[in-house]
């Protein structure tokens, strides 16, 4: 968790992950294989994905770039400011591997990754020079600032899959929607395997608007 030495950019990031962690703790043992609103993911896959995202700031804190110059095994993606960057093999292995690993024991994967992130980010890792990321060249603080939207949306996904309360608040949902709108183009939000096209919300309730913007449909 954040402390007095942590930057302001970590406040919403930590709040969102705490919400997700609370839902993980409520998932019934027999619900991990339940379908989620993400078409190809179960509840366990959702946990593995968010566990993987906790490792991205760990890599940046350890000065391991998420984006690297073009290479024989790199995959090109749009980046902020049209930087000539590519997703690194290290990042790809996390994004692909942890959701699969979590199928066997999602709680073990989540606890390990969440604890490691909190330990690393509690160290002297702030104020370092920018590194290549999947969103362009930026500092750890700049990367962290909008990253809370992902775990916020997936908190809802997991609650839908498991049939447990999400406890997301209006402030967090409004902030996530504002962030998504601000980075939609540069963050490649509508690409394959990210978000579908936005839907018309059925109400003005913040969570409803956020979920509709991501192209999701409730399953409960």
Secondary structure, 3 states (H helix, E strand, C coil): CCCCCCCCCHHHHHHHHHHHHHHHCCCCHHHCCCECCCCCCEHHHHHHHHHHHHHHHHHHHCCCCCEECCCCCCEECCCHHHCCCEECHHHHHHHHHHHHHCCCCHHHHHHHHHHHHHHHHCCCCCCCCCEEECCEEECHHHHHHHCHHHHHHHHHHHHHHHCCCCCCCHHHHHHHHHHHHHHCCCCCCCCCCCCCCCCCCCCCCHHHHHHHHCCCCCCC
